Structure formats: C-alpha cells, structure tokens
C-alpha cells in the first residue's frame, strides 16, 4: 500500500495529519518487528560448521598417526647361535630361531649319527644363545670316557662323563646336567658356575651347596650323580 493511498483512507476516516504520521510510524515499526521475528525463526540448515564443530567429527588422539610396533622387544634375541659337536653329521656353529630346542640343533647339524647316544641329552630342552651342544656316541656315553671337544666348551671340556647313566658332577657340562630329573638349564648353569668358583665337588652331597638344590631334590638325584 502506497503512502498516498494510506493518507486518503485516513482522511476519510477523519484522522488528522498528525495522527496520520503517528499511524505510519506504528505501521513501519510493526513491519520491522515482523521481519526480525521471521529472520530469527529461520531453519538452521544453512549454518556452516567448522572442522572441530562438524557432527560426527572427533579429534584424533595424540600419537594416533604413529606407526604401530616396528621395534624389537629388548632382551629377546631373534635367533640363537649354537655350537653343535659330537656324533652329528655336520658339526659346526648354527643360527636357529629363538625358542629352538636341542632336537632342532641336532637336525640343523644333519641329524645324529648311527652310533650316537640319544639318551645322553634331553632333546626337548630349550637352547641358550652361545651354548655348546655335545652329543656323545654310545661308546663314550657307556664307558664314561670324556669326548675331546675342539676349541673347548661352556663347562668342563668334553661331553658328559657318565657311566651306566650316572653323571659325574666334576666333569659333566650343562647339557649333561640338564638331563638329570628336576635340573633345568638354569640349575645346570649354577652347578657349573659353582664348580668353577668353589672347586670340584668332594662328594655328591656337596651338590646341595648349589642354590636351588635342597635335601628333597638331592634325594631324587643322589643315585644318578657321582664325583671322581
């Protein structure tokens, strides 16, 4: 509606010019208020979101982009180096995966010879890095004669010195001691270390001076060990 048309209608209604101006102001204000309310009530679909405010978006945790793993665990070698000697097809130094056993080392060395004494060593024993594994012949194992080991060994020189299944505490190496019931690699190592530090065992009972071997364990071993 134009201003002239509004004034004409007001004159016909007997409204003065001053009153007309007031009415016009009121109408303009009313229209402005209606427009403001219409703008406030508009739908929010047109709003923009920043990257941090966008629905479904979460901030990545610190370090999430780092590559997982990639480093070796400290103190756990990936492989073992073992010197295999005695009654095997190909004596020598072999690299084996960590967790390998005596049977794996013998197989890597070409297998046991026909005259090997399989009862002389524990084929299920876990290997230690840097150890020497000696597999004697049946003749050496039965007679108790020590086998000469080129280059020396980790304990007393030679293979297990035993007769009729009896192990000599003063000449047996870790591999032979590990075949005794209840004696694992750690205890066998302590026996060899004690012998090197304190001298030969004077009698079988001296085995109880080794840490981890008490009266109960010695009772189970006394018929299987000897000293010379």
FINU-334355 format. One record per residue: x, y, z of N, C-alpha, C in turn; residue in one letter; residue number from 0. Coordinates in pm, whole numbers, padded with zeros to 5 digits. Example, Ala and Ser with C-alpha at 12.3 -4.5 7.8 and 13.67 -1.06 7.14 Angstrom:
- n_X  n_Y  n_Z  ca_X  ca_Y  ca_Z  c_X  c_Y  c_Z  r  k
- 01319  -00569  00780  01230  -00450  00780  01320  -00330  00780  A  0
- 01285  -00225  00708  01367  -00106  00714  01290  00003  00787  S  1
END
This chain:
- n_X  n_Y  n_Z  ca_X  ca_Y  ca_Z  c_X  c_Y  c_Z  r  k
- 00086  -00119  00000  00000  00000  00000  00089  00123  00000  X  0
- 00061  00223  -00093  00141  00345  -00102  00101  00442  00007  X  1
- 00191  00542  00027  00164  00642  00131  00041  00725  00100  X  2
- 00021  00763  -00033  -00094  00844  -00069  -00222  00769  -00040  X  3
- -00226  00641  -00073  -00347  00562  -00053  -00379  00552  00096  X  4
- -00273  00539  00179  -00293  00529  00323  -00346  00660  00378  X  5
- -00294  00778  00326  -00340  00908  00374  -00487  00931  00337  X  6
- -00522  00889  00215  -00660  00908  00170  -00756  00829  00259  X  7
- -00717  00707  00293  -00803  00626  00377  -00816  00687  00516  X  8
- -00708  00743  00567  -00709  00804  00700  -00796  00930  00703  X  9
- -00788  01010  00588  -00870  01132  00582  -01019  01097  00582  X  10
- -01051  00996  00505  -01191  00954  00500  -01240  00907  00637  X  11
- -01144  00855  00713  -01183  00808  00847  -01183  00920  00948  X  12
- -01146  01046  00906  -01148  01160  00996  -01028  01168  01086  X  13
- -00914  01108  01044  -00792  01113  01125  -00711  01232  01082  X  14
- -00657  01313  01174  -00579  01432  01142  -00445  01394  01085  X  15
- -00374  01494  01030  -00243  01470  00967  -00140  01427  01069  X  16
- -00148  01486  01190  -00051  01447  01294  -00073  01302  01332  X  17
- -00201  01269  01344  -00231  01130  01381  -00190  01036  01270  X  18
- -00203  01083  01145  -00163  01001  01032  -00015  00965  01041  X  19
- 00064  01065  01071  00209  01039  01080  00240  00938  01189  X  20
- 00168  00947  01299  00191  00852  01408  00153  00711  01366  X  21
- 00041  00701  01291  -00002  00568  01245  00099  00508  01150  X  22
- 00152  00593  01061  00253  00544  00965  00374  00490  01039  X  23
- 00419  00562  01142  00535  00517  01220  00507  00381  01286  X  24
- 00385  00371  01340  00349  00245  01406  00349  00131  01307  X  25
- 00294  00156  01187  00289  00050  01085  00429  00009  01044  X  26
- 00517  00107  01024  00655  00075  00985  00725  -00006  01091  X  27
- 00706  00033  01217  00768  -00043  01326  00715  -00185  01333  X  28
- 00584  -00198  01310  00524  -00332  01313  00583  -00420  01204  X  29
- 00598  -00364  01084  00658  -00441  00974  00803  -00480  01005  X  30
- 00878  -00388  01066  01018  -00419  01101  01025  -00532  01203  X  31
- 00937  -00525  01303  00937  -00633  01405  00901  -00767  01343  X  32
- 00802  -00764  01250  00762  -00890  01186  00878  -00948  01105  X  33
- 00953  -00861  01037  01068  -00910  00960  01178  -00967  01050  X  34
- 01201  -00903  01165  01306  -00951  01258  01270  -01087  01315  X  35
- 01141  -01105  01354  01098  -01235  01406  01106  -01344  01301  X  36
- 01076  -01307  01176  01084  -01406  01067  01230  -01451  01047  X  37
- 01324  -01357  01060  01468  -01393  01043  01516  -01481  01157  X  38
- 01470  -01455  01278  01512  -01532  01394  01460  -01675  01389  X  39
- 01342  -01693  01327  01281  -01826  01326  01317  -01908  01202  X  40
- 01418  -01865  01123  01455  -01939  01003  01517  -02074  01043  X  41
- 01505  -02181  00962  01564  -02313  00995  01715  -02308  00996  X  42
- 01781  -02392  01081  01929  -02387  01095  02002  -02462  00985  X  43
- 01934  -02509  00882  02000  -02591  00780  02110  -02519  00706  X  44
- 02109  -02390  00704  02209  -02318  00625  02333  -02282  00702  X  45
- 02339  -02315  00831  02457  -02280  00910  02577  -02360  00864  X  46
- 02692  -02304  00877  02816  -02371  00843  02884  -02416  00971  X  47
- 02955  -02529  00963  03028  -02583  01077  03176  -02577  01049  X  48
- 03249  -02547  01152  03395  -02556  01141  03434  -02702  01152  X  49
- 03559  -02733  01121  03605  -02872  01122  03588  -02934  01260  X  50
- 03609  -02854  01367  03600  -02908  01502  03457  -02921  01551  X  51
- 03358  -02848  01482  03220  -02850  01525  03134  -02942  01442  X  52
- 03185  -02993  01328  03104  -03075  01238  03055  -03199  01309  X  53
- 02925  -03233  01291  02872  -03353  01358  02947  -03478  01316  X  54
- 02972  -03567  01413  03039  -03693  01384  03189  -03682  01373  X  55
- 03244  -03563  01392  03389  -03545  01381  03450  -03541  01520  X  56
- 03548  -03621  01543  03619  -03623  01671  03765  -03598  01648  X  57
- 03826  -03538  01745  03968  -03506  01734  04051  -03632  01751  X  58
- 04145  -03655  01662  04230  -03774  01670  04317  -03766  01793  X  59
- 04328  -03876  01870  04413  -03875  01989  04559  -03855  01953  X  60
- 04629  -03796  02046  04771  -03768  02022  04848  -03897  02000  X  61
- 04928  -03900  01894  05008  -04017  01866  04936  -04123  01787  X  62
- 04805  -04095  01747  04730  -04198  01675  04788  -04226  01539  X  63
- 04861  -04130  01481  04917  -04149  01349  05050  -04219  01349  X  64
- 05101  -04248  01466  05231  -04315  01471  05216  -04457  01424  X  65
- 05317  -04509  01358  05316  -04648  01310  05324  -04742  01427  X  66
- 05236  -04844  01433  05239  -04938  01545  05358  -05031  01536  X  67
- 05411  -05061  01651  05521  -05160  01655  05643  -05108  01582  X  68
- 05711  -05199  01511  05827  -05161  01433  05956  -05173  01508  X  69
- 05953  -05201  01637  06076  -05213  01714  06080  -05347  01782  X  70
- 06195  -05404  01795  06210  -05533  01858  06205  -05517  02009  X  71
- 06150  -05616  02074  06144  -05612  02219  06284  -05634  02275  X  72
- 06319  -05547  02371  06452  -05555  02428  06471  -05683  02505  X  73
- 06588  -05742  02496  06622  -05859  02574  06574  -05990  02514  X  74
- 06512  -05989  02398  06464  -06111  02334  06529  -06124  02197  X  75
- 06642  -06198  02188  06709  -06211  02058  06621  -06284  01958  X  76
- 06632  -06244  01833  06550  -06307  01729  06603  -06443  01691  X  77
- 06731  -06471  01722  06789  -06600  01688  06893  -06641  01790  X  78
- 06929  -06768  01788  07029  -06824  01877  07147  -06873  01795  X  79
- 07266  -06862  01852  07386  -06917  01790  07435  -07031  01878  X  80
- 07439  -07152  01819  07470  -07272  01896  07582  -07349  01827  X  81
- 07677  -07399  01905  07787  -07482  01854  07752  -07629  01878  X  82
- 07728  -07703  01771  07690  -07843  01782  07812  -07931  01750  X  83
- 07847  -08020  01842  07964  -08107  01823  07926  -08250  01860  X  84
- 08016  -08343  01830  07996  -08481  01870  07941  -08565  01757  X  85
- 07853  -08658  01791  07804  -08759  01697  07688  -08706  01612  X  86
- 07718  -08601  01533  07622  -08547  01438  07688  -08547  01300  X  87
- 07606  -08539  01197  07659  -08549  01060  07749  -08432  01025  X  88
- 07711  -08311  01066  07789  -08192  01027  07810  -08101  01148  X  89
- 07908  -08131  01233  07933  -08044  01348  07967  -07902  01302  X  90
- 07927  -07806  01381  07956  -07667  01347  07869  -07571  01424  X  91
- 07883  -07442  01386  07806  -07335  01450  07683  -07308  01365  X  92
- 07566  -07304  01430  07441  -07287  01358  07357  -07175  01422  X  93
- 07287  -07104  01335  07194  -07000  01380  07051  -07057  01374  X  94
- 06982  -07050  01485  06847  -07107  01495  06750  -07002  01549  X  95
- 06622  -07015  01518  06524  -06919  01572  06517  -06928  01724  X  96
- 06487  -06816  01787  06469  -06815  01932  06359  -06913  01970  X  97
- 06381  -06987  02080  06284  -07087  02124  06311  -07226  02068  X  98
- 06423  -07240  01995  06457  -07372  01941  06501  -07466  02053  X  99
- 06490  -07595  02026  06527  -07697  02124  06645  -07780  02074  X  100
- 06693  -07868  02161  06809  -07950  02127  06782  -08028  01999  X  101
- 06662  -08081  01984  06628  -08157  01863  06645  -08073  01737  X  102
- 06614  -07943  01745  06629  -07855  01629  06776  -07836  01593  X  103
- 06861  -07824  01695  07004  -07807  01670  07064  -07933  01607  X  104
- 07025  -08050  01658  07076  -08175  01602  07031  -08191  01458  X  105
- 06907  -08154  01430  06857  -08162  01293  06932  -08067  01201  X  106
- 06960  -07944  01251  07034  -07847  01170  07174  -07897  01138  X  107
- 07230  -07976  01227  07365  -08031  01205  07362  -08161  01124  X  108
- 07254  -08187  01058  07247  -08305  00972  07192  -08429  01039  X  109
- 07153  -08419  01163  07098  -08533  01235  07204  -08611  01310  X  110
- 07159  -08696  01400  07251  -08777  01480  07305  -08893  01398  X  111
- 07429  -08929  01425  07490  -09044  01359  07431  -09173  01415  X  112
- 07457  -09283  01346  07403  -09410  01389  07456  -09459  01521  X  113
- 07577  -09414  01558  07636  -09458  01685  07616  -09357  01796  X  114
- 07528  -09258  01775  07504  -09156  01878  07424  -09215  01994  X  115
- 07442  -09155  02110  07369  -09198  02230  07253  -09100  02253  X  116
- 07133  -09130  02206  07021  -09034  02217  06979  -09007  02360  X  117
- 07010  -09101  02452  06972  -09080  02592  07068  -08987  02666  X  118
- 07176  -08947  02599  07276  -08866  02667  07232  -08721  02684  X  119
- 07141  -08676  02601  07096  -08537  02609  06944  -08534  02608  X  120
- 06890  -08425  02656  06745  -08404  02656  06708  -08330  02527  X  121
- 06651  -08402  02432  06619  -08343  02302  06507  -08239  02311  X  122
- 06433  -08238  02420  06324  -08142  02436  06367  -08014  02505  X  123
- 06493  -08007  02547  06540  -07889  02623  06551  -07767  02533  X  124
- 06512  -07651  02588  06529  -07525  02517  06677  -07487  02511  X  125
- 06720  -07435  02399  06860  -07395  02382  06882  -07255  02436  X  126
- 07009  -07230  02472  07050  -07096  02516  07146  -07039  02413  X  127
- 07140  -06908  02396  07228  -06843  02300  07375  -06859  02342  X  128
- 07459  -06903  02250  07602  -06916  02276  07644  -07048  02339  X  129
- 07553  -07141  02357  07591  -07266  02423  07654  -07364  02324  X  130
- 07725  -07461  02379  07780  -07571  02300  07703  -07699  02333  X  131
- 07652  -07763  02230  07575  -07886  02247  07660  -08004  02199  X  132
- 07689  -08097  02291  07773  -08213  02258  07689  -08339  02265  X  133
- 07682  -08412  02155  07610  -08539  02150  07713  -08653  02143  X  134
- 07732  -08728  02252  07834  -08833  02253  07788  -08958  02178  X  135
- 07882  -09047  02149  07849  -09178  02094  07806  -09271  02207  X  136
- 07748  -09385  02169  07706  -09482  02270  07827  -09534  02347  X  137
- 07940  -09549  02278  08060  -09598  02344  08110  -09499  02448  X  138
- 08113  -09372  02411  08157  -09269  02505  08061  -09256  02622  X  139
- 07933  -09261  02593  07834  -09247  02699  07837  -09367  02795  X  140
- 07853  -09487  02742  07852  -09606  02825  07978  -09625  02906  X  141
- 08094  -09584  02849  08220  -09605  02920  08253  -09491  03016  X  142
- 08186  -09378  02998  08216  -09263  03083  08339  -09187  03038  X  143
- 08391  -09221  02920  08509  -09151  02871  08469  -09017  02812  X  144
- 08536  -08912  02853  08503  -08778  02804  08545  -08764  02660  X  145
- 08461  -08695  02583  08492  -08671  02442  08569  -08541  02430  X  146
- 08673  -08542  02347  08751  -08422  02325  08672  -08326  02237  X  147
- 08660  -08203  02282  08585  -08103  02208  08680  -07997  02156  X  148
- 08699  -07984  02024  08787  -07882  01970  08741  -07743  02011  X  149
- 08834  -07666  02061  08802  -07528  02095  08743  -07511  02232  X  150
- 08724  -07619  02308  08669  -07605  02443  08519  -07596  02442  X  151
- 08460  -07587  02562  08314  -07583  02576  08272  -07482  02679  X  152
- 08141  -07484  02713  08089  -07387  02807  08112  -07428  02951  X  153
- 08140  -07558  02976  08168  -07603  03111  08300  -07675  03110  X  154
- 08303  -07793  03176  08424  -07872  03169  08442  -07922  03028  X  155
- 08567  -07937  02984  08591  -07979  02847  08536  -08118  02826  X  156
- 08471  -08136  02708  08424  -08268  02672  08276  -08285  02689  X  157
- 08227  -08402  02646  08087  -08436  02656  08059  -08493  02794  X  158
- 07935  -08530  02822  07902  -08583  02953  07989  -08702  02989  X  159
- 08055  -08697  03104  08135  -08809  03150  08050  -08890  03245  X  160
- 07992  -08998  03197  07900  -09074  03279  07915  -09222  03250  X  161
- 07876  -09304  03344  07878  -09448  03326  07747  -09503  03376  X  162
- 07683  -09588  03292  07557  -09651  03329  07453  -09548  03372  X  163
- 07453  -09431  03307  07354  -09328  03336  07387  -09242  03455  X  164
- 07505  -09259  03517  07545  -09178  03632  07630  -09062  03582  X  165
- 07597  -08942  03625  07665  -08821  03578  07770  -08779  03680  X  166
- 07891  -08754  03630  07999  -08707  03716  07986  -08556  03734  X  167
- 07961  -08511  03856  07940  -08369  03883  08061  -08284  03854  X  168
- 08179  -08342  03849  08301  -08265  03828  08345  -08256  03683  X  169
- 08282  -08335  03594  08322  -08330  03453  08206  -08303  03359  X  170
- 08084  -08320  03405  07968  -08302  03318  07949  -08155  03282  X  171
- 07908  -08131  03157  07877  -07994  03116  07729  -07966  03139  X  172
- 07685  -07849  03101  07546  -07809  03125  07448  -07902  03055  X  173
- 07483  -07946  02935  07392  -08034  02860  07369  -08165  02935  X  174
- 07476  -08222  02991  07463  -08347  03064  07387  -08328  03195  X  175
- 07417  -08221  03266  07348  -08193  03392  07199  -08168  03370  X  176
- 07165  -08111  03256  07025  -08081  03226  06943  -08207  03204  X  177
- 07008  -08321  03179  06934  -08446  03161  06888  -08505  03294  X  178
- 06942  -08457  03404  06903  -08508  03535  06760  -08463  03569  X  179
- 06683  -08546  03633  06545  -08509  03667  06540  -08391  03764  X  180
- 06458  -08293  03730  06443  -08176  03816  06550  -08071  03799  X  181
- 06646  -08094  03707  06754  -07998  03682  06731  -07939  03543  X  182
- 06694  -07813  03540  06674  -07745  03413  06798  -07668  03372  X  183
- 06790  -07592  03264  06907  -07515  03216  06964  -07420  03320  X  184
- 06877  -07353  03396  06925  -07255  03494  07002  -07325  03607  X  185
- 06948  -07436  03658  07017  -07508  03766  07146  -07570  03715  X  186
- 07144  -07624  03595  07267  -07681  03538  07376  -07575  03526  X  187
- 07336  -07455  03488  07434  -07346  03476  07491  -07310  03613  X  188
- 07404  -07309  03716  07453  -07277  03851  07550  -07383  03902  X  189
- 07528  -07509  03867  07620  -07615  03910  07757  -07594  03848  X  190
- 07760  -07564  03720  07888  -07541  03651  07958  -07417  03707  X  191
- 07881  -07310  03732  07939  -07187  03786  07993  -07209  03928  X  192
- 07919  -07286  04010  07965  -07315  04146  08094  -07397  04142  X  193
- 08101  -07493  04052  08220  -07576  04039  08341  -07492  03997  X  194
- 08318  -07395  03909  08429  -07309  03866  08473  -07213  03976  X  195
- 08377  -07168  04059  08410  -07070  04163  08465  -07134  04289  X  196
- 08414  -07251  04326  08449  -07312  04455  08530  -07440  04444  X  197
- 08561  -07481  04321  08640  -07602  04304  08554  -07725  04289  X  198
- 08615  -07841  04259  08540  -07965  04236  08461  -08006  04361  X  199
- 08357  -08082  04335  08277  -08137  04444  08353  -08254  04507  X  200
- 08366  -08255  04638  08439  -08362  04706  08353  -08486  04722  X  201
- 08223  -08469  04730  08130  -08581  04746  07997  -08540  04685  X  202
- 07913  -08634  04648  07785  -08598  04585  07699  -08505  04670  X  203
- 07707  -08520  04804  07626  -08435  04891  07658  -08286  04876  X  204
- 07780  -08256  04827  07817  -08116  04808  07728  -08046  04705  X  205
- 07651  -08124  04630  07560  -08065  04532  07459  -07972  04600  X  206
- 07433  -07995  04728  07335  -07912  04798  07388  -07773  04829  X  207
- 07517  -07749  04803  07569  -07613  04821  07528  -07522  04706  X  208
- 07477  -07579  04600  07432  -07501  04485  07293  -07445  04513  X  209
- 07276  -07318  04484  07146  -07254  04506  07037  -07324  04426  X  210
- 06927  -07354  04493  06814  -07419  04427  06811  -07569  04445  X  211
- 06913  -07628  04506  06915  -07772  04530  06915  -07796  04680  X  212
- 06802  -07841  04730  06790  -07872  04872  06791  -08022  04895  X  213
- 06759  -08062  05018  06764  -08204  05054  06667  -08287  04970  X  214
- 06548  -08234  04948  06447  -08309  04874  06492  -08335  04731  X  215
- 06545  -08232  04665  06591  -08251  04527  06714  -08341  04522  X  216
- 06801  -08327  04622  06919  -08413  04623  06882  -08560  04639  X  217
- 06781  -08589  04721  06737  -08727  04739  06696  -08790  04607  X  218
- 06639  -08709  04516  06598  -08761  04387  06716  -08775  04292  X  219
- 06830  -08713  04325  06945  -08714  04235  07062  -08801  04284  X  220
- 07062  -08836  04410  07182  -08896  04469  07225  -09026  04402  X  221
- 07131  -09102  04348  07166  -09226  04281  07204  -09206  04135  X  222
- 07194  -09083  04087  07223  -09054  03947  07347  -08972  03927  X  223
- 07415  -08934  04037  07534  -08850  04027  07649  -08915  04105  X  224
- 07769  -08876  04066  07888  -08925  04135  07997  -08820  04124  X  225
- 08107  -08836  04194  08224  -08748  04183  08348  -08837  04172  X  226
- 08446  -08788  04096  08571  -08864  04081  08690  -08771  04102  X  227
END
